[in-house]
Amino acid sequence: MADGRITALVLAGRRDGVIDPLAAAFGVEDKCLVPIAGQPLIAHVLRALASSPLVARIIVSINDPSLLADLPIARA
């Protein structure tokens, strides 16, 4: 970016036809939704990136964006 800040890319997709064992153990569709300290893993990642003065924009690559529809930090 012109102001020296970066765009962060979060890779939160899944492999087609493969059920992630960690996601299965927690009964969620994708590993990024596994709860850690009461919040999905991806919420912690997005909050950390959003709090960095070096990050201007965050892009999330995920198979099904509707999985993040209930996460306010993802909508932001």
Secondary structure, DSSP 8 states (H G I E B T S, - for coil): -TTS-EEEEEE----TT---HHHHHHT-SSGGG-EETTEEHHHHHHHHHHT-TTEEEEEEE-S-GGGGTT-HHHH-
